[in-house]
Every structure is written in structure tokens, then in C-alpha cells.
Amino acid sequence: MESYQYLVVTGNPIDGLFFYGPFPVREDADKWAERNHEGQDYWIAELTTPE
């Protein structure tokens, strides 16, 4: 089974993007973002290792 990690991404391309994490599972990233960025847009991104 592969292991993935996830990042919370906030901001925008004009003002800047901010990355938080990594989180071991998507649900942890989403819960953290809901608590810490309530009412703001955020995205959950899978962190991949370059090959």
C-alpha cells in the first residue's frame, strides 16, 4: 500500500500561496483547515515525490 501525504493550500496566485503540512491523511488536513481557516477558501493537495 502506498503512503501519501497531503498539504493545505490557501491564498491566491496574485497575493501568494501558503502551504501547510504535510498531513498523513486527507481527513486530517481537511479537519485542520476547517479549524484554522474557517470561512476562507482552501484546497487539499496530494504531496507527491518526484521520480
PDBQT receptor file of N, H, CA, C and O in Angstrom, charges set to zero:
ATOM      1  N   MET A   1       0.843  -1.181   0.000  1.00  0.00    +0.000 N 
ATOM      2  CA  MET A   1       0.000   0.000   0.000  1.00  0.00    +0.000 C 
ATOM      3  C   MET A   1       0.890   1.247   0.000  1.00  0.00    +0.000 C 
ATOM      4  O   MET A   1       1.820   1.356   0.799  1.00  0.00    +0.000 OA
ATOM      5  N   GLU A   2       0.596   2.173  -0.895  1.00  0.00    +0.000 N 
ATOM      6  H   GLU A   2      -0.160   2.084  -1.544  1.00  0.00    +0.000 HD
ATOM      7  CA  GLU A   2       1.382   3.395  -0.972  1.00  0.00    +0.000 C 
ATOM      8  C   GLU A   2       0.985   4.353   0.134  1.00  0.00    +0.000 C 
ATOM      9  O   GLU A   2      -0.155   4.364   0.600  1.00  0.00    +0.000 OA
ATOM     10  N   SER A   3       1.959   5.159   0.542  1.00  0.00    +0.000 N 
ATOM     11  H   SER A   3       2.884   5.150   0.164  1.00  0.00    +0.000 HD
ATOM     12  CA  SER A   3       1.713   6.158   1.573  1.00  0.00    +0.000 C 
ATOM     13  C   SER A   3       1.722   7.543   0.931  1.00  0.00    +0.000 C 
ATOM     14  O   SER A   3       2.683   7.905   0.253  1.00  0.00    +0.000 OA
ATOM     15  N   TYR A   4       0.677   8.303   1.138  1.00  0.00    +0.000 N 
ATOM     16  H   TYR A   4      -0.103   8.008   1.689  1.00  0.00    +0.000 HD
ATOM     17  CA  TYR A   4       0.573   9.646   0.595  1.00  0.00    +0.000 C 
ATOM     18  C   TYR A   4       0.606  10.645   1.731  1.00  0.00    +0.000 C 
ATOM     19  O   TYR A   4       0.324  10.310   2.882  1.00  0.00    +0.000 OA
ATOM     20  N   GLN A   5       0.949  11.861   1.400  1.00  0.00    +0.000 N 
ATOM     21  H   GLN A   5       1.178  12.134   0.466  1.00  0.00    +0.000 HD
ATOM     22  CA  GLN A   5       0.858  12.954   2.352  1.00  0.00    +0.000 C 
ATOM     23  C   GLN A   5       0.097  14.075   1.674  1.00  0.00    +0.000 C 
ATOM     24  O   GLN A   5       0.046  14.153   0.446  1.00  0.00    +0.000 OA
ATOM     25  N   TYR A   6      -0.498  14.949   2.486  1.00  0.00    +0.000 N 
ATOM     26  H   TYR A   6      -0.456  14.886   3.483  1.00  0.00    +0.000 HD
ATOM     27  CA  TYR A   6      -1.366  15.992   1.962  1.00  0.00    +0.000 C 
ATOM     28  C   TYR A   6      -0.982  17.343   2.527  1.00  0.00    +0.000 C 
ATOM     29  O   TYR A   6      -0.501  17.453   3.655  1.00  0.00    +0.000 OA
ATOM     30  N   LEU A   7      -1.205  18.372   1.720  1.00  0.00    +0.000 N 
ATOM     31  H   LEU A   7      -1.595  18.283   0.804  1.00  0.00    +0.000 HD
ATOM     32  CA  LEU A   7      -0.961  19.750   2.113  1.00  0.00    +0.000 C 
ATOM     33  C   LEU A   7      -2.261  20.524   2.047  1.00  0.00    +0.000 C 
ATOM     34  O   LEU A   7      -3.138  20.220   1.238  1.00  0.00    +0.000 OA
ATOM     35  N   VAL A   8      -2.381  21.536   2.911  1.00  0.00    +0.000 N 
ATOM     36  H   VAL A   8      -1.669  21.783   3.568  1.00  0.00    +0.000 HD
ATOM     37  CA  VAL A   8      -3.459  22.509   2.819  1.00  0.00    +0.000 C 
ATOM     38  C   VAL A   8      -2.867  23.723   2.111  1.00  0.00    +0.000 C 
ATOM     39  O   VAL A   8      -1.815  24.228   2.503  1.00  0.00    +0.000 OA
ATOM     40  N   VAL A   9      -3.549  24.188   1.063  1.00  0.00    +0.000 N 
ATOM     41  H   VAL A   9      -4.403  23.778   0.744  1.00  0.00    +0.000 HD
ATOM     42  CA  VAL A   9      -3.089  25.332   0.291  1.00  0.00    +0.000 C 
ATOM     43  C   VAL A   9      -4.113  26.451   0.436  1.00  0.00    +0.000 C 
ATOM     44  O   VAL A   9      -5.308  26.239   0.235  1.00  0.00    +0.000 OA
ATOM     45  N   THR A  10      -3.632  27.654   0.788  1.00  0.00    +0.000 N 
ATOM     46  H   THR A  10      -2.661  27.826   0.951  1.00  0.00    +0.000 HD
ATOM     47  CA  THR A  10      -4.503  28.820   0.889  1.00  0.00    +0.000 C 
ATOM     48  C   THR A  10      -3.883  29.957   0.080  1.00  0.00    +0.000 C 
ATOM     49  O   THR A  10      -2.759  29.842  -0.409  1.00  0.00    +0.000 OA
ATOM     50  N   GLY A  11      -4.623  31.049  -0.052  1.00  0.00    +0.000 N 
ATOM     51  H   GLY A  11      -5.536  31.142   0.346  1.00  0.00    +0.000 HD
ATOM     52  CA  GLY A  11      -4.115  32.211  -0.763  1.00  0.00    +0.000 C 
ATOM     53  C   GLY A  11      -4.554  32.217  -2.209  1.00  0.00    +0.000 C 
ATOM     54  O   GLY A  11      -5.543  31.585  -2.581  1.00  0.00    +0.000 OA
ATOM     55  N   ASN A  12      -3.788  32.953  -3.034  1.00  0.00    +0.000 N 
ATOM     56  H   ASN A  12      -2.985  33.466  -2.732  1.00  0.00    +0.000 HD
ATOM     57  CA  ASN A  12      -4.080  33.052  -4.458  1.00  0.00    +0.000 C 
ATOM     58  C   ASN A  12      -2.794  33.397  -5.209  1.00  0.00    +0.000 C 
ATOM     59  O   ASN A  12      -1.824  33.843  -4.597  1.00  0.00    +0.000 OA
ATOM     60  N   PRO A  13      -2.777  33.196  -6.527  1.00  0.00    +0.000 N 
ATOM     61  CA  PRO A  13      -1.546  33.426  -7.285  1.00  0.00    +0.000 C 
ATOM     62  C   PRO A  13      -1.052  34.874  -7.283  1.00  0.00    +0.000 C 
ATOM     63  O   PRO A  13       0.141  35.110  -7.471  1.00  0.00    +0.000 OA
ATOM     64  N   ILE A  14      -1.934  35.837  -7.076  1.00  0.00    +0.000 N 
ATOM     65  H   ILE A  14      -2.903  35.645  -6.923  1.00  0.00    +0.000 HD
ATOM     66  CA  ILE A  14      -1.532  37.243  -7.084  1.00  0.00    +0.000 C 
ATOM     67  C   ILE A  14      -0.868  37.636  -5.760  1.00  0.00    +0.000 C 
ATOM     68  O   ILE A  14       0.218  38.215  -5.756  1.00  0.00    +0.000 OA
ATOM     69  N   ASP A  15      -1.519  37.321  -4.648  1.00  0.00    +0.000 N 
ATOM     70  H   ASP A  15      -2.402  36.851  -4.651  1.00  0.00    +0.000 HD
ATOM     71  CA  ASP A  15      -1.019  37.721  -3.327  1.00  0.00    +0.000 C 
ATOM     72  C   ASP A  15      -0.065  36.697  -2.723  1.00  0.00    +0.000 C 
ATOM     73  O   ASP A  15       0.659  37.002  -1.775  1.00  0.00    +0.000 OA
ATOM     74  N   GLY A  16      -0.064  35.497  -3.264  1.00  0.00    +0.000 N 
ATOM     75  H   GLY A  16      -0.652  35.249  -4.034  1.00  0.00    +0.000 HD
ATOM     76  CA  GLY A  16       0.813  34.444  -2.759  1.00  0.00    +0.000 C 
ATOM     77  C   GLY A  16       0.032  33.241  -2.272  1.00  0.00    +0.000 C 
ATOM     78  O   GLY A  16      -1.107  33.352  -1.818  1.00  0.00    +0.000 OA
ATOM     79  N   LEU A  17       0.663  32.108  -2.377  1.00  0.00    +0.000 N 
ATOM     80  H   LEU A  17       1.588  32.017  -2.746  1.00  0.00    +0.000 HD
ATOM     81  CA  LEU A  17       0.092  30.860  -1.893  1.00  0.00    +0.000 C 
ATOM     82  C   LEU A  17       0.809  30.449  -0.621  1.00  0.00    +0.000 C 
ATOM     83  O   LEU A  17       2.003  30.703  -0.463  1.00  0.00    +0.000 OA
ATOM     84  N   PHE A  18       0.082  29.815   0.283  1.00  0.00    +0.000 N 
ATOM     85  H   PHE A  18      -0.888  29.609   0.155  1.00  0.00    +0.000 HD
ATOM     86  CA  PHE A  18       0.633  29.340   1.546  1.00  0.00    +0.000 C 
ATOM     87  C   PHE A  18       0.354  27.850   1.655  1.00  0.00    +0.000 C 
ATOM     88  O   PHE A  18      -0.740  27.387   1.331  1.00  0.00    +0.000 OA
ATOM     89  N   PHE A  19       1.349  27.107   2.111  1.00  0.00    +0.000 N 
ATOM     90  H   PHE A  19       2.237  27.484   2.374  1.00  0.00    +0.000 HD
ATOM     91  CA  PHE A  19       1.264  25.654   2.186  1.00  0.00    +0.000 C 
ATOM     92  C   PHE A  19       1.457  25.215   3.627  1.00  0.00    +0.000 C 
ATOM     93  O   PHE A  19       2.404  25.642   4.287  1.00  0.00    +0.000 OA
ATOM     94  N   TYR A  20       0.553  24.352   4.126  1.00  0.00    +0.000 N 
ATOM     95  H   TYR A  20      -0.217  24.005   3.589  1.00  0.00    +0.000 HD
ATOM     96  CA  TYR A  20       0.609  23.860   5.495  1.00  0.00    +0.000 C 
ATOM     97  C   TYR A  20       0.634  22.342   5.454  1.00  0.00    +0.000 C 
ATOM     98  O   TYR A  20      -0.106  21.722   4.689  1.00  0.00    +0.000 OA
ATOM     99  N   GLY A  21       1.477  21.752   6.269  1.00  0.00    +0.000 N 
ATOM    100  H   GLY A  21       2.078  22.255   6.890  1.00  0.00    +0.000 HD
ATOM    101  CA  GLY A  21       1.540  20.306   6.311  1.00  0.00    +0.000 C 
ATOM    102  C   GLY A  21       2.981  19.845   6.317  1.00  0.00    +0.000 C 
ATOM    103  O   GLY A  21       3.887  20.635   6.583  1.00  0.00    +0.000 OA
ATOM    104  N   PRO A  22       3.197  18.611   6.034  1.00  0.00    +0.000 N 
ATOM    105  CA  PRO A  22       2.254  17.638   5.492  1.00  0.00    +0.000 C 
ATOM    106  C   PRO A  22       1.423  16.956   6.580  1.00  0.00    +0.000 C 
ATOM    107  O   PRO A  22       1.813  16.878   7.745  1.00  0.00    +0.000 OA
ATOM    108  N   PHE A  23       0.275  16.473   6.151  1.00  0.00    +0.000 N 
ATOM    109  H   PHE A  23      -0.042  16.536   5.204  1.00  0.00    +0.000 HD
ATOM    110  CA  PHE A  23      -0.624  15.696   6.992  1.00  0.00    +0.000 C 
ATOM    111  C   PHE A  23      -0.623  14.264   6.466  1.00  0.00    +0.000 C 
ATOM    112  O   PHE A  23      -0.544  14.062   5.255  1.00  0.00    +0.000 OA
ATOM    113  N   PRO A  24      -0.710  13.268   7.342  1.00  0.00    +0.000 N 
ATOM    114  CA  PRO A  24      -0.602  11.874   6.892  1.00  0.00    +0.000 C 
ATOM    115  C   PRO A  24      -1.808  11.385   6.089  1.00  0.00    +0.000 C 
ATOM    116  O   PRO A  24      -1.666  10.525   5.220  1.00  0.00    +0.000 OA
ATOM    117  N   VAL A  25      -2.989  11.927   6.373  1.00  0.00    +0.000 N 
ATOM    118  H   VAL A  25      -3.105  12.626   7.078  1.00  0.00    +0.000 HD
ATOM    119  CA  VAL A  25      -4.198  11.525   5.639  1.00  0.00    +0.000 C 
ATOM    120  C   VAL A  25      -5.005  12.766   5.292  1.00  0.00    +0.000 C 
ATOM    121  O   VAL A  25      -4.941  13.780   5.989  1.00  0.00    +0.000 OA
ATOM    122  N   ARG A  26      -5.762  12.674   4.210  1.00  0.00    +0.000 N 
ATOM    123  H   ARG A  26      -5.814  11.851   3.644  1.00  0.00    +0.000 HD
ATOM    124  CA  ARG A  26      -6.550  13.808   3.709  1.00  0.00    +0.000 C 
ATOM    125  C   ARG A  26      -7.520  14.340   4.774  1.00  0.00    +0.000 C 
ATOM    126  O   ARG A  26      -7.709  15.551   4.898  1.00  0.00    +0.000 OA
ATOM    127  N   GLU A  27      -8.118  13.450   5.522  1.00  0.00    +0.000 N 
ATOM    128  H   GLU A  27      -7.965  12.467   5.422  1.00  0.00    +0.000 HD
ATOM    129  CA  GLU A  27      -9.101  13.862   6.531  1.00  0.00    +0.000 C 
ATOM    130  C   GLU A  27      -8.457  14.753   7.590  1.00  0.00    +0.000 C 
ATOM    131  O   GLU A  27      -9.083  15.711   8.045  1.00  0.00    +0.000 OA
ATOM    132  N   ASP A  28      -7.228  14.462   7.988  1.00  0.00    +0.000 N 
ATOM    133  H   ASP A  28      -6.720  13.684   7.619  1.00  0.00    +0.000 HD
ATOM    134  CA  ASP A  28      -6.528  15.302   8.966  1.00  0.00    +0.000 C 
ATOM    135  C   ASP A  28      -6.285  16.691   8.405  1.00  0.00    +0.000 C 
ATOM    136  O   ASP A  28      -6.450  17.685   9.113  1.00  0.00    +0.000 OA
ATOM    137  N   ALA A  29      -5.895  16.769   7.142  1.00  0.00    +0.000 N 
ATOM    138  H   ALA A  29      -5.761  15.962   6.567  1.00  0.00    +0.000 HD
ATOM    139  CA  ALA A  29      -5.665  18.066   6.502  1.00  0.00    +0.000 C 
ATOM    140  C   ALA A  29      -6.951  18.872   6.442  1.00  0.00    +0.000 C 
ATOM    141  O   ALA A  29      -6.952  20.073   6.714  1.00  0.00    +0.000 OA
ATOM    142  N   ASP A  30      -8.040  18.216   6.088  1.00  0.00    +0.000 N 
ATOM    143  H   ASP A  30      -8.039  17.241   5.867  1.00  0.00    +0.000 HD
ATOM    144  CA  ASP A  30      -9.332  18.898   5.977  1.00  0.00    +0.000 C 
ATOM    145  C   ASP A  30      -9.816  19.390   7.341  1.00  0.00    +0.000 C 
ATOM    146  O   ASP A  30     -10.301  20.516   7.449  1.00  0.00    +0.000 OA
ATOM    147  N   LYS A  31      -9.694  18.576   8.369  1.00  0.00    +0.000 N 
ATOM    148  H   LYS A  31      -9.300  17.661   8.282  1.00  0.00    +0.000 HD
ATOM    149  CA  LYS A  31     -10.105  18.988   9.717  1.00  0.00    +0.000 C 
ATOM    150  C   LYS A  31      -9.282  20.178  10.203  1.00  0.00    +0.000 C 
ATOM    151  O   LYS A  31      -9.824  21.115  10.789  1.00  0.00    +0.000 OA
ATOM    152  N   TRP A  32      -7.957  20.139   9.956  1.00  0.00    +0.000 N 
ATOM    153  H   TRP A  32      -7.517  19.378   9.480  1.00  0.00    +0.000 HD
ATOM    154  CA  TRP A  32      -7.090  21.238  10.368  1.00  0.00    +0.000 C 
ATOM    155  C   TRP A  32      -7.496  22.527   9.650  1.00  0.00    +0.000 C 
ATOM    156  O   TRP A  32      -7.583  23.585  10.272  1.00  0.00    +0.000 OA
ATOM    157  N   ALA A  33      -7.745  22.436   8.340  1.00  0.00    +0.000 N 
ATOM    158  H   ALA A  33      -7.674  21.577   7.834  1.00  0.00    +0.000 HD
ATOM    159  CA  ALA A  33      -8.120  23.608   7.560  1.00  0.00    +0.000 C 
ATOM    160  C   ALA A  33      -9.464  24.181   8.015  1.00  0.00    +0.000 C 
ATOM    161  O   ALA A  33      -9.632  25.399   8.079  1.00  0.00    +0.000 OA
ATOM    162  N   GLU A  34     -10.401  23.319   8.323  1.00  0.00    +0.000 N 
ATOM    163  H   GLU A  34     -10.264  22.330   8.271  1.00  0.00    +0.000 HD
ATOM    164  CA  GLU A  34     -11.709  23.781   8.801  1.00  0.00    +0.000 C 
ATOM    165  C   GLU A  34     -11.573  24.554  10.109  1.00  0.00    +0.000 C 
ATOM    166  O   GLU A  34     -12.264  25.552  10.312  1.00  0.00    +0.000 OA
ATOM    167  N   ARG A  35     -10.692  24.105  10.991  1.00  0.00    +0.000 N 
ATOM    168  H   ARG A  35     -10.131  23.294  10.826  1.00  0.00    +0.000 HD
ATOM    169  CA  ARG A  35     -10.483  24.782  12.276  1.00  0.00    +0.000 C 
ATOM    170  C   ARG A  35      -9.698  26.086  12.119  1.00  0.00    +0.000 C 
ATOM    171  O   ARG A  35     -10.013  27.081  12.772  1.00  0.00    +0.000 OA
ATOM    172  N   ASN A  36      -8.686  26.085  11.262  1.00  0.00    +0.000 N 
ATOM    173  H   ASN A  36      -8.431  25.276  10.732  1.00  0.00    +0.000 HD
ATOM    174  CA  ASN A  36      -7.750  27.205  11.195  1.00  0.00    +0.000 C 
ATOM    175  C   ASN A  36      -8.022  28.193  10.067  1.00  0.00    +0.000 C 
ATOM    176  O   ASN A  36      -7.442  29.279  10.055  1.00  0.00    +0.000 OA
ATOM    177  N   HIS A  37      -8.878  27.847   9.130  1.00  0.00    +0.000 N 
ATOM    178  H   HIS A  37      -9.349  26.965   9.140  1.00  0.00    +0.000 HD
ATOM    179  CA  HIS A  37      -9.172  28.741   8.010  1.00  0.00    +0.000 C 
ATOM    180  C   HIS A  37     -10.676  28.803   7.755  1.00  0.00    +0.000 C 
ATOM    181  O   HIS A  37     -11.127  28.820   6.609  1.00  0.00    +0.000 OA
ATOM    182  N   GLU A  38     -11.430  28.835   8.830  1.00  0.00    +0.000 N 
ATOM    183  H   GLU A  38     -11.064  28.821   9.761  1.00  0.00    +0.000 HD
ATOM    184  CA  GLU A  38     -12.886  28.880   8.740  1.00  0.00    +0.000 C 
ATOM    185  C   GLU A  38     -13.328  30.088   7.916  1.00  0.00    +0.000 C 
ATOM    186  O   GLU A  38     -12.879  31.210   8.148  1.00  0.00    +0.000 OA
ATOM    187  N   GLY A  39     -14.207  29.844   6.959  1.00  0.00    +0.000 N 
ATOM    188  H   GLY A  39     -14.573  28.933   6.771  1.00  0.00    +0.000 HD
ATOM    189  CA  GLY A  39     -14.739  30.913   6.125  1.00  0.00    +0.000 C 
ATOM    190  C   GLY A  39     -13.826  31.327   4.982  1.00  0.00    +0.000 C 
ATOM    191  O   GLY A  39     -14.177  32.226   4.218  1.00  0.00    +0.000 OA
ATOM    192  N   GLN A  40     -12.675  30.704   4.845  1.00  0.00    +0.000 N 
ATOM    193  H   GLN A  40     -12.389  29.974   5.465  1.00  0.00    +0.000 HD
ATOM    194  CA  GLN A  40     -11.737  31.016   3.770  1.00  0.00    +0.000 C 
ATOM    195  C   GLN A  40     -11.685  29.848   2.788  1.00  0.00    +0.000 C 
ATOM    196  O   GLN A  40     -11.982  28.705   3.135  1.00  0.00    +0.000 OA
ATOM    197  N   ASP A  41     -11.302  30.166   1.569  1.00  0.00    +0.000 N 
ATOM    198  H   ASP A  41     -11.060  31.094   1.287  1.00  0.00    +0.000 HD
ATOM    199  CA  ASP A  41     -11.092  29.103   0.593  1.00  0.00    +0.000 C 
ATOM    200  C   ASP A  41      -9.774  28.394   0.887  1.00  0.00    +0.000 C 
ATOM    201  O   ASP A  41      -8.784  29.025   1.259  1.00  0.00    +0.000 OA
ATOM    202  N   TYR A  42      -9.779  27.098   0.718  1.00  0.00    +0.000 N 
ATOM    203  H   TYR A  42     -10.583  26.586   0.416  1.00  0.00    +0.000 HD
ATOM    204  CA  TYR A  42      -8.546  26.317   0.834  1.00  0.00    +0.000 C 
ATOM    205  C   TYR A  42      -8.686  25.084  -0.043  1.00  0.00    +0.000 C 
ATOM    206  O   TYR A  42      -9.790  24.683  -0.414  1.00  0.00    +0.000 OA
ATOM    207  N   TRP A  43      -7.551  24.496  -0.363  1.00  0.00    +0.000 N 
ATOM    208  H   TRP A  43      -6.654  24.822  -0.062  1.00  0.00    +0.000 HD
ATOM    209  CA  TRP A  43      -7.512  23.295  -1.175  1.00  0.00    +0.000 C 
ATOM    210  C   TRP A  43      -6.636  22.268  -0.488  1.00  0.00    +0.000 C 
ATOM    211  O   TRP A  43      -5.680  22.606   0.210  1.00  0.00    +0.000 OA
ATOM    212  N   ILE A  44      -6.977  21.016  -0.695  1.00  0.00    +0.000 N 
ATOM    213  H   ILE A  44      -7.754  20.741  -1.262  1.00  0.00    +0.000 HD
ATOM    214  CA  ILE A  44      -6.151  19.920  -0.192  1.00  0.00    +0.000 C 
ATOM    215  C   ILE A  44      -5.413  19.350  -1.396  1.00  0.00    +0.000 C 
ATOM    216  O   ILE A  44      -6.030  18.959  -2.387  1.00  0.00    +0.000 OA
ATOM    217  N   ALA A  45      -4.090  19.309  -1.302  1.00  0.00    +0.000 N 
ATOM    218  H   ALA A  45      -3.589  19.627  -0.497  1.00  0.00    +0.000 HD
ATOM    219  CA  ALA A  45      -3.261  18.808  -2.400  1.00  0.00    +0.000 C 
ATOM    220  C   ALA A  45      -2.462  17.603  -1.939  1.00  0.00    +0.000 C 
ATOM    221  O   ALA A  45      -1.928  17.575  -0.830  1.00  0.00    +0.000 OA
ATOM    222  N   GLU A  46      -2.391  16.615  -2.808  1.00  0.00    +0.000 N 
ATOM    223  H   GLU A  46      -2.825  16.638  -3.709  1.00  0.00    +0.000 HD
ATOM    224  CA  GLU A  46      -1.580  15.444  -2.527  1.00  0.00    +0.000 C 
ATOM    225  C   GLU A  46      -0.113  15.782  -2.790  1.00  0.00    +0.000 C 
ATOM    226  O   GLU A  46       0.230  16.295  -3.856  1.00  0.00    +0.000 OA
ATOM    227  N   LEU A  47       0.736  15.495  -1.832  1.00  0.00    +0.000 N 
ATOM    228  H   LEU A  47       0.458  15.078  -0.966  1.00  0.00    +0.000 HD
ATOM    229  CA  LEU A  47       2.163  15.731  -1.972  1.00  0.00    +0.000 C 
ATOM    230  C   LEU A  47       2.779  14.499  -2.623  1.00  0.00    +0.000 C 
ATOM    231  O   LEU A  47       2.703  13.402  -2.070  1.00  0.00    +0.000 OA
ATOM    232  N   THR A  48       3.383  14.671  -3.781  1.00  0.00    +0.000 N 
ATOM    233  H   THR A  48       3.445  15.563  -4.230  1.00  0.00    +0.000 HD
ATOM    234  CA  THR A  48       3.990  13.556  -4.477  1.00  0.00    +0.000 C 
ATOM    235  C   THR A  48       5.495  13.734  -4.554  1.00  0.00    +0.000 C 
ATOM    236  O   THR A  48       5.995  14.855  -4.649  1.00  0.00    +0.000 OA
ATOM    237  N   THR A  49       6.201  12.637  -4.512  1.00  0.00    +0.000 N 
ATOM    238  H   THR A  49       5.795  11.727  -4.434  1.00  0.00    +0.000 HD
ATOM    239  CA  THR A  49       7.640  12.636  -4.591  1.00  0.00    +0.000 C 
ATOM    240  C   THR A  49       8.066  12.614  -6.052  1.00  0.00    +0.000 C 
ATOM    241  O   THR A  49       7.582  11.777  -6.814  1.00  0.00    +0.000 OA
ATOM    242  N   PRO A  50       8.956  13.505  -6.463  1.00  0.00    +0.000 N 
ATOM    243  CA  PRO A  50       9.398  13.464  -7.860  1.00  0.00    +0.000 C 
ATOM    244  C   PRO A  50      10.187  12.182  -8.134  1.00  0.00    +0.000 C 
ATOM    245  O   PRO A  50      10.952  11.704  -7.296  1.00  0.00    +0.000 OA
ATOM    246  N   GLU A  51       9.977  11.658  -9.309  1.00  0.00    +0.000 N 
ATOM    247  H   GLU A  51       9.356  12.046  -9.989  1.00  0.00    +0.000 HD
ATOM    248  CA  GLU A  51      10.660  10.402  -9.662  1.00  0.00    +0.000 C 
ATOM    249  C   GLU A  51      11.742  10.664 -10.673  1.00  0.00    +0.000 C 
ATOM    250  O   GLU A  51      12.429   9.735 -11.097  1.00  0.00    +0.000 OA
TER     251      GLU A  51
